[in-house]
Amino acid sequence: MRLPSWISQHLAALRAVLVFTVILGLAYPFLMTGIAQLPGLRDNANGSVIQTADGRDVGSSLIGQSFTDADGNAVLTYFQSRPSAAGDGYDPTSTAASNLGPESVEDTLPVPGAVDDEGNPDEGSQSLLTQVCARSLEVGEREGVSGARPYCTPDGVGAVLRVFYSSGLTGSVTRAVSVNQAAPATPFIATYEGVTVESAKPGDDYSGGVLVPIRGDAPASPAVPADAVTASGSGLDPHISADYAALQVTRVARERGADPAAVRELVDANTTGRALGFMGEPAVNVLQLNLALDRDLPAR
């Protein structure tokens, strides 16, 4: 008995679905999984998991970690990673950047007594510039070097004024406000073009003024490297620059009671060169370095 053509077409389609399901949904994935478990490929395929000598999984060499205590303070016996904007820090389920760019220089100061839509106290928001300045100051204090950077105030906020002119955008200066320093803080400069600089009053609107970043007298090449104060695009970068690692050697050696030369040897051993010999910069994997420290130079 000859089946109607529409039934034959449906049966052919069903056979095709079954065949391709077996080939592409079962055979191909199993084949790729098997190939991925071959020696030389297994570690990468399984997430580049790092294990301690006793077999404990401590993370992946591809994802950074924070080496801080419960209060978020740096653990001084370890090398510190760069900042992270992924969740609460290095959260692979929230990989992201801050979405703040070079024009993010003005903070939103918290207004005392104000609350947000959920009833929480108003905490304001920091610009990218102030975040960089605050981190540089913190790292400088921790490592015993100057945390000064161009366009940063000595107290670690963005050195930015709102300048008001007599004719809108031109004319003589009539008023200048340090918008990232809340009153009664002392402005980072006393005067601007002969006009006394004011501290900002939280909640006041200064949008009518012109934003003027002030470079200051900080060196063009700060002692604190750029990667120590900026997050990576993914928020998961496991590496720091060789310069940032070198900056931390003295502190780590002191806190562990170790010879700085021995710490430098471990830094060198965990430094990877440029990709293909010319792309990028040498980098240090922080997790692998700190594990090597615990293995070879345990804190006394």
HUQUI-V569548 format. One record per residue. N is the residue number from 1. RES is the residue in one small letter. PHI is phi in radians with two decimals (NA if undefined). PSI is psi as a letter, one per 40 degrees, with the letter a starting at -180 (999 if undefined). D_FIRST is the distance of its C-alpha to the first C-alpha in whole Angstrom. Layout:
N_RES_PHI_PSI_D_FIRST ; N_RES_PHI_PSI_D_FIRST
//
This chain:
1_m_NA_h_0 ; 2_r_-1.46_h_4 ; 3_l_-1.30_i_6 ; 4_p_-0.99_i_9 ; 5_s_-1.06_d_12 ; 6_w_-1.19_d_15 ; 7_i_-1.24_d_13 ; 8_s_-1.05_d_12 ; 9_q_-1.13_d_16 ; 10_h_-1.17_d_17 ; 11_l_-1.15_d_16 ; 12_a_-1.10_d_17 ; 13_a_-1.13_d_20 ; 14_l_-1.12_d_20 ; 15_r_-1.09_d_20 ; 16_a_-1.09_d_23 ; 17_v_-1.08_d_25 ; 18_l_-1.12_d_25 ; 19_v_-1.10_d_26 ; 20_f_-1.22_d_29 ; 21_t_-1.12_d_30 ; 22_v_-1.14_d_30 ; 23_i_-1.23_d_32 ; 24_l_-1.57_d_34 ; 25_g_-1.64_d_35 ; 26_l_-2.14_d_35 ; 27_a_-1.10_d_36 ; 28_y_-1.11_d_38 ; 29_p_-1.04_d_40 ; 30_f_-1.13_d_41 ; 31_l_-1.11_d_42 ; 32_m_-1.14_d_44 ; 33_t_-1.10_d_46 ; 34_g_-1.13_d_46 ; 35_i_-1.10_d_48 ; 36_a_-1.14_e_50 ; 37_q_-1.60_e_51 ; 38_l_-1.19_i_53 ; 39_p_-0.96_h_57 ; 40_g_1.68_d_58 ; 41_l_-1.98_d_55 ; 42_r_-1.02_d_55 ; 43_d_-1.08_d_58 ; 44_n_-1.13_d_57 ; 45_a_-1.15_d_53 ; 46_n_-1.63_e_55 ; 47_g_1.69_e_57 ; 48_s_0.91_f_60 ; 49_v_-1.23_h_61 ; 50_i_-1.79_h_65 ; 51_q_-2.08_i_66 ; 52_t_-1.42_i_70 ; 53_a_-1.06_d_71 ; 54_d_-1.59_e_70 ; 55_g_1.55_e_67 ; 56_r_-1.41_h_67 ; 57_d_-1.35_h_64 ; 58_v_-2.07_e_67 ; 59_g_2.39_a_65 ; 60_s_-2.04_i_63 ; 61_s_-1.24_e_65 ; 62_l_-1.67_e_63 ; 63_i_-2.18_h_64 ; 64_g_-1.24_i_68 ; 65_q_-2.42_i_69 ; 66_s_-1.64_h_73 ; 67_f_-1.92_g_75 ; 68_t_-2.27_i_77 ; 69_d_-1.53_a_78 ; 70_a_-1.10_d_77 ; 71_d_-1.64_e_79 ; 72_g_1.50_e_78 ; 73_n_-1.49_i_81 ; 74_a_-1.08_h_81 ; 75_v_-1.44_h_81 ; 76_l_-1.23_e_84 ; 77_t_-1.41_e_83 ; 78_y_-2.09_i_80 ; 79_f_-1.20_i_79 ; 80_q_-1.71_i_78 ; 81_s_-1.37_i_75 ; 82_r_-1.36_i_74 ; 83_p_-1.05_i_74 ; 84_s_-2.37_h_70 ; 85_a_-1.82_e_69 ; 86_a_-1.54_h_65 ; 87_g_1.07_b_66 ; 88_d_-1.50_e_69 ; 89_g_2.14_h_69 ; 90_y_0.97_f_66 ; 91_d_-1.64_h_64 ; 92_p_-1.15_e_60 ; 93_t_-1.49_e_58 ; 94_s_-2.30_f_61 ; 95_t_-1.03_h_61 ; 96_a_-3.01_i_63 ; 97_a_-1.75_i_66 ; 98_s_-1.39_e_69 ; 99_n_1.10_f_68 ; 100_l_-1.73_h_72 ; 101_g_-2.02_a_73 ; 102_p_-1.12_e_76 ; 103_e_-1.56_e_77 ; 104_s_-1.47_g_77 ; 105_v_-2.19_e_81 ; 106_e_-2.01_h_82 ; 107_d_-1.37_i_81 ; 108_t_-1.81_h_81 ; 109_l_-1.30_i_84 ; 110_p_-1.18_h_83 ; 111_v_-1.68_h_85 ; 112_p_-0.97_h_87 ; 113_g_1.50_e_86 ; 114_a_-1.42_i_83 ; 115_v_-2.27_i_79 ; 116_d_-1.51_a_76 ; 117_d_-1.12_d_73 ; 118_e_-1.71_e_72 ; 119_g_1.50_e_76 ; 120_n_-1.48_i_77 ; 121_p_-1.02_i_80 ; 122_d_-1.17_h_80 ; 123_e_-1.84_e_80 ; 124_g_1.17_a_79 ; 125_s_-2.64_i_78 ; 126_q_-1.64_i_79 ; 127_s_-1.27_i_78 ; 128_l_-1.05_d_77 ; 129_l_-1.05_d_81 ; 130_t_-1.16_d_82 ; 131_q_-1.05_d_79 ; 132_v_-1.10_d_80 ; 133_c_-1.11_d_84 ; 134_a_-1.13_d_84 ; 135_r_-1.13_d_82 ; 136_s_-1.09_d_84 ; 137_l_-1.11_d_87 ; 138_e_-1.12_d_86 ; 139_v_-1.12_d_85 ; 140_g_-1.04_d_88 ; 141_e_-1.14_d_90 ; 142_r_-1.20_d_88 ; 143_e_-1.68_e_88 ; 144_g_1.31_f_92 ; 145_v_-2.25_i_92 ; 146_s_-1.27_h_92 ; 147_g_-1.68_e_89 ; 148_a_-1.16_i_90 ; 149_r_-2.45_i_88 ; 150_p_-1.01_i_88 ; 151_y_1.21_f_88 ; 152_c_-2.10_i_88 ; 153_t_-1.46_i_91 ; 154_p_-1.06_d_93 ; 155_d_-1.64_e_91 ; 156_g_1.45_f_88 ; 157_v_-2.25_i_86 ; 158_g_-1.17_h_86 ; 159_a_-1.47_g_89 ; 160_v_-2.32_h_88 ; 161_l_-1.97_i_90 ; 162_r_-1.81_h_89 ; 163_v_-1.90_h_92 ; 164_f_-1.86_h_93 ; 165_y_-1.92_i_95 ; 166_s_-1.17_d_97 ; 167_s_-2.11_f_95 ; 168_g_1.45_c_92 ; 169_l_-1.78_e_90 ; 170_t_-2.36_a_94 ; 171_g_1.65_a_97 ; 172_s_-1.44_i_99 ; 173_v_-1.32_h_98 ; 174_t_-1.90_d_99 ; 175_r_-2.80_i_97 ; 176_a_-2.48_h_95 ; 177_v_-2.21_h_93 ; 178_s_-1.41_g_91 ; 179_v_-1.27_e_88 ; 180_n_-1.74_e_87 ; 181_q_-2.09_h_90 ; 182_a_-1.41_h_90 ; 183_a_-1.03_i_94 ; 184_p_-1.66_f_96 ; 185_a_-1.03_i_95 ; 186_t_-1.41_h_98 ; 187_p_-0.99_i_96 ; 188_f_-1.23_d_95 ; 189_i_-2.26_i_98 ; 190_a_-1.36_d_101 ; 191_t_-2.42_i_101 ; 192_y_-2.37_h_99 ; 193_e_0.87_f_100 ; 194_g_1.47_e_103 ; 195_v_-1.86_h_101 ; 196_t_-1.14_h_101 ; 197_v_-1.49_h_98 ; 198_e_-1.78_i_97 ; 199_s_-1.42_i_94 ; 200_a_-1.35_i_91 ; 201_k_-1.79_h_91 ; 202_p_-0.91_h_87 ; 203_g_1.66_e_86 ; 204_d_-1.33_i_88 ; 205_d_-1.72_h_86 ; 206_y_-1.97_e_87 ; 207_s_-1.13_e_85 ; 208_g_-1.30_e_87 ; 209_g_-1.61_i_89 ; 210_v_-1.62_h_88 ; 211_l_-1.25_h_86 ; 212_v_-2.31_h_88 ; 213_p_-1.23_i_87 ; 214_i_-1.96_h_91 ; 215_r_-1.16_d_90 ; 216_g_1.36_a_93 ; 217_d_-1.91_f_95 ; 218_a_-1.18_i_92 ; 219_p_-1.14_i_92 ; 220_a_-1.16_d_89 ; 221_s_-2.00_g_88 ; 222_p_-1.09_i_88 ; 223_a_-1.18_d_88 ; 224_v_-1.60_h_85 ; 225_p_-1.13_i_82 ; 226_a_-1.10_d_79 ; 227_d_-1.26_e_76 ; 228_a_-1.34_e_79 ; 229_v_-2.15_e_79 ; 230_t_-2.22_i_75 ; 231_a_-1.50_i_72 ; 232_s_-1.34_i_69 ; 233_g_-1.09_d_66 ; 234_s_-1.52_d_64 ; 235_g_1.37_e_66 ; 236_l_-2.11_e_65 ; 237_d_-0.99_h_67 ; 238_p_-1.46_e_68 ; 239_h_-1.88_i_71 ; 240_i_-2.19_i_74 ; 241_s_-1.27_i_77 ; 242_a_-1.09_d_79 ; 243_d_-1.16_d_82 ; 244_y_-1.18_d_81 ; 245_a_-1.12_d_81 ; 246_a_-1.08_d_84 ; 247_l_-1.09_d_85 ; 248_q_-1.59_e_84 ; 249_v_-1.03_d_86 ; 250_t_-1.06_d_89 ; 251_r_-1.13_d_88 ; 252_v_-1.10_d_86 ; 253_a_-1.09_d_88 ; 254_r_-1.12_d_91 ; 255_e_-1.20_d_89 ; 256_r_-1.68_e_87 ; 257_g_1.14_f_91 ; 258_a_-1.97_i_89 ; 259_d_-1.31_h_91 ; 260_p_-0.97_d_89 ; 261_a_-1.11_d_89 ; 262_a_-1.19_d_87 ; 263_v_-1.16_d_85 ; 264_r_-1.10_d_84 ; 265_e_-1.08_d_83 ; 266_l_-1.20_d_80 ; 267_v_-1.05_d_80 ; 268_d_-1.08_d_80 ; 269_a_-1.19_d_77 ; 270_n_-1.92_f_75 ; 271_t_-1.80_h_75 ; 272_t_-1.76_i_72 ; 273_g_-1.43_a_73 ; 274_r_-1.18_i_72 ; 275_a_-1.10_h_68 ; 276_l_1.01_e_68 ; 277_g_1.49_e_72 ; 278_f_-2.51_e_72 ; 279_m_-1.72_h_70 ; 280_g_1.34_a_71 ; 281_e_-2.24_i_74 ; 282_p_-0.98_i_75 ; 283_a_-2.43_i_74 ; 284_v_-2.04_h_74 ; 285_n_-1.40_h_72 ; 286_v_-1.20_d_73 ; 287_l_-1.09_d_71 ; 288_q_-1.11_d_72 ; 289_l_-1.12_d_75 ; 290_n_-1.19_d_76 ; 291_l_-1.15_d_74 ; 292_a_-1.13_d_76 ; 293_l_-1.07_d_80 ; 294_d_-1.12_d_79 ; 295_r_-1.34_d_78 ; 296_d_-1.75_d_81 ; 297_l_-2.34_g_84 ; 298_p_-1.06_i_83 ; 299_a_-1.09_h_85 ; 300_r_-1.43_999_89
//
